[in-house]
Amino acid sequence: MWKEFKDFAFKGNVVDLAVAVIIGGAFGLIVKSLVNDIIMPLVGILIGGIDISKMAVKVGTATVAYGAFLQTIINFLIIAFSIFIMVKVFNKVTKKRVEEKVVEETNTEKYLKRITEILEKK
């Protein structure tokens, strides 16, 4: 049982996933700082010096902090866009590698393919 667990826990995919989660968490903190410390203060200046993160509405005894919610949405959009760009670049690089591996068919392969097509028709 220990051997099975060790094989599972230390396979490349599990380790890669752990690294991705850790880096993703750190990336999230960077984006949060970018939004909270740079983007939102600039947006606040544009809309008259208002601190958006403090925007809230009091409904009875409850406080609805919609400003914090807006910041969270902006965090999400930046993270989603960054991941979109990374996946797009990865796909482009991968596609080029696949295209490089495509080899021209030899005459023998072309003839064999043609013979197979003729035999399939009969």
C-alpha positions in Angstrom: 0.0 0.0 0.0 2.9 2.4 0.8 4.4 1.7 -2.6 1.1 2.5 -4.4 0.7 5.7 -2.5 4.3 6.7 -3.2 3.9 5.9 -6.9 0.7 8.0 -7.0 2.0 10.9 -4.9 5.3 11.3 -6.8 4.1 10.9 -10.4 4.9 13.8 -12.6 1.3 14.9 -13.0 0.7 15.1 -9.2 3.9 17.1 -8.6 3.1 19.3 -11.6 -0.4 20.0 -10.2 1.0 20.9 -6.8 3.5 23.3 -8.4 0.7 24.8 -10.5 -1.5 25.4 -7.4 1.3 27.1 -5.5 2.3 29.3 -8.4 -1.4 30.0 -9.1 -1.8 31.2 -5.5 1.2 33.4 -5.7 -0.1 34.8 -9.1 -3.4 35.5 -7.5 -1.7 37.5 -4.8 0.2 39.5 -7.4 -3.0 40.3 -9.3 -4.8 41.2 -6.1 -2.1 43.7 -5.3 -2.1 45.0 -8.9 -5.9 45.6 -8.7 -6.0 46.9 -5.1 -2.8 49.1 -5.1 -2.6 50.3 -8.7 -5.7 49.9 -10.8 -8.5 50.7 -8.3 -6.8 53.9 -7.0 -6.5 55.1 -10.6 -10.1 54.3 -11.3 -11.0 56.1 -8.0 -9.2 59.2 -9.3 -11.0 59.0 -12.6 -14.4 58.9 -10.8 -13.7 61.7 -8.4 -11.4 60.4 -5.7 -13.7 57.7 -4.4 -12.2 54.6 -2.9 -14.2 51.9 -4.6 -13.3 49.2 -2.2 -15.1 51.1 0.6 -18.3 51.5 -1.4 -21.2 49.9 0.4 -24.9 50.3 1.0 -26.6 49.8 4.4 -29.8 47.8 4.1 -31.4 47.6 7.5 -28.7 46.1 9.8 -26.8 44.5 6.9 -24.0 46.2 5.0 -23.7 45.3 1.3 -20.0 45.9 0.3 -20.4 46.1 -3.5 -17.1 47.9 -3.9 -15.1 44.9 -2.6 -17.2 42.7 -4.9 -16.3 45.0 -7.9 -12.6 44.6 -7.0 -13.0 40.8 -6.8 -14.6 40.8 -10.3 -11.7 42.9 -11.7 -9.2 40.4 -10.1 -11.0 37.5 -11.7 -11.0 39.2 -15.2 -7.3 40.0 -15.0 -6.5 36.4 -13.9 -8.8 34.9 -16.6 -7.3 37.1 -19.3 -3.7 36.3 -18.2 -4.5 32.5 -18.3 -6.2 33.0 -21.7 -3.1 34.6 -23.1 -0.8 31.9 -21.6 -2.9 29.1 -23.1 -3.0 30.9 -26.5 0.8 31.2 -26.5 1.2 27.6 -25.4 -1.2 26.3 -28.1 0.7 28.4 -30.7 4.1 27.0 -29.6 2.7 23.4 -29.5 1.1 23.8 -33.0 4.4 24.9 -34.4 6.1 21.8 -33.0 3.5 19.6 -34.5 3.8 21.3 -37.8 7.6 20.8 -37.7 7.1 17.1 -37.1 4.9 16.6 -40.1 7.0 14.9 -42.7 6.3 14.8 -46.4 4.9 11.5 -47.6 7.4 9.4 -49.6 6.4 8.2 -53.1 6.2 4.6 -51.6 3.7 5.8 -49.0 1.6 7.6 -51.6 1.5 4.5 -53.8 0.5 2.3 -50.8 -2.2 4.7 -49.9 -3.5 4.8 -53.4 -3.5 0.9 -53.6 -5.4 0.8 -50.3 -8.0 3.2 -51.6 -8.4 1.1 -54.8 -8.7 -2.2 -52.8 -11.3 -0.6 -50.4 -13.5 0.3 -53.4 -13.6 -3.3 -54.6 
